[in-house]
Amino acid sequence: MGHDDLPTLELAFPGPERDRGVAAILSGQKTALTGLLEIYEHAGEAVPVTGQRFRVLDSEGRPAVTIELVDVRVVPMKEIDDDFARAEGRGYSDVAEWRAAHEEFFRSEGVSEYLGRTPVIDGDTPVVAERFRVVEPDDSEGP
């Protein structure tokens, strides 16, 4: 599969939150991400698998970096630990901060609008916990 054939990945929604996430990947601070399993199911998308590569897009829809998944698990939110929370690269000091932020995002207007309802989010809610490595930064400047 060529570089241009890779599936794309968009963090959060376009804007400051996505831009911070992309910057955290590029700086090496972010090596993990979390998705709500219900979003994958609603979209009819398969859960990603270890070894899969993605082109991460910035808020303008341009490729910013290519990542490769090194670990993918579907777990209840309550199984996320402090190490994973810190690997999200968003400055979480522990899993409590991670959980509060993710509960807020998963219940946000954008997610609720996409799903057609506000999802139930609690410790048993299944999430897709992914760890990745940067394969190569994309040259979005061009010649």
C-alpha positions in Angstrom: 0.0 0.0 0.0 1.5 3.3 -1.1 1.7 6.3 1.2 -1.3 8.0 -0.6 -3.4 4.9 -0.2 -3.3 5.0 3.6 -6.6 5.5 5.5 -6.9 8.9 7.2 -7.4 9.7 10.8 -8.9 12.9 12.2 -8.5 13.7 15.9 -11.6 15.2 17.6 -13.2 17.9 15.5 -11.4 20.5 13.3 -10.1 23.4 15.3 -7.9 24.0 18.3 -8.4 20.6 19.9 -7.4 18.8 16.7 -4.5 21.2 16.2 -3.2 20.5 19.7 -3.4 16.8 19.2 -1.5 16.9 15.9 1.2 19.1 17.5 1.4 16.7 20.4 2.0 13.8 18.0 4.6 15.7 16.0 6.4 16.7 19.3 6.4 13.1 20.5 4.2 13.9 23.5 1.2 12.0 22.2 1.7 8.2 21.6 -1.9 7.0 22.4 -5.4 7.9 21.5 -8.9 6.8 22.6 -12.0 6.3 20.6 -15.6 5.5 21.6 -16.4 2.0 20.3 -20.0 3.2 19.7 -18.7 5.7 17.1 -16.9 3.0 15.2 -20.1 0.9 15.3 -22.3 3.8 14.2 -20.0 4.5 11.3 -19.9 0.9 10.2 -16.1 0.9 10.6 -14.0 -1.9 11.9 -11.9 -1.4 15.0 -8.3 -0.6 13.8 -5.7 -3.4 14.3 -2.1 -3.5 15.4 0.2 -2.7 12.5 -2.3 -0.6 10.7 -1.0 2.8 9.4 -2.9 6.1 9.1 -2.3 9.5 7.7 -3.3 11.9 10.5 -5.0 15.0 9.0 -4.8 18.6 10.4 -7.8 20.9 10.7 -7.4 21.9 7.1 -7.7 18.3 6.0 -4.0 18.1 5.0 -1.8 15.1 6.0 0.3 16.1 9.0 2.0 12.8 10.0 1.8 9.1 9.4 1.4 6.8 12.4 1.5 3.0 12.9 -0.6 1.3 15.6 1.5 -0.8 17.9 -1.3 -1.9 20.3 -5.1 -1.8 20.0 -7.4 -2.9 22.8 -11.2 -2.6 23.3 -11.6 -2.1 27.1 -14.1 -0.6 29.5 -13.2 3.0 30.4 -12.4 1.9 34.0 -9.5 -0.2 32.7 -7.5 2.8 31.4 -4.6 3.5 33.7 -2.4 6.6 34.5 0.3 5.5 32.1 -2.1 5.4 29.1 -3.7 8.7 30.2 -0.3 10.4 30.2 0.6 8.8 26.8 -2.4 10.7 25.3 -0.1 13.8 25.3 -2.8 16.2 26.5 -1.2 17.0 29.8 -3.3 14.7 31.9 -1.6 14.0 35.2 -3.6 10.9 35.9 -6.5 8.8 34.7 -9.1 10.9 36.6 -8.2 13.9 34.4 -8.2 11.8 31.3 -11.6 10.3 32.2 -13.2 13.7 32.9 -12.0 15.1 29.6 -13.1 12.0 27.6 -16.5 11.9 29.3 -17.0 15.5 28.4 -15.9 15.0 24.8 -17.9 11.8 24.3 -21.1 13.5 25.6 -20.4 16.7 23.5 -22.8 18.2 21.1 -20.7 17.1 18.1 -20.6 13.5 19.2 -24.3 13.5 20.2 -25.3 15.0 16.9 -23.2 12.4 15.0 -24.7 9.5 16.9 -28.2 11.0 16.9 -28.3 10.8 20.7 -26.1 11.5 23.7 -24.2 8.3 24.6 -24.2 6.8 28.1 -20.7 7.2 29.4 -19.6 5.4 32.5 -16.8 3.0 33.7 -18.2 0.2 31.7 -18.4 2.1 28.4 -16.2 0.3 25.8 -13.4 2.4 24.3 -10.8 1.7 21.7 -7.4 2.3 23.3 -4.6 2.7 20.7 -0.9 3.2 21.1 1.1 4.2 18.1 4.5 5.3 16.8 5.2 8.0 14.3 6.3 6.5 11.0 7.2 9.7 9.2 6.1 13.3 9.2 4.3 14.3 6.1 5.6 17.2 4.0 2.5 19.3 3.8 4.5 22.3 2.5 5.1 20.7 -0.9 7.7 22.0 -3.5 
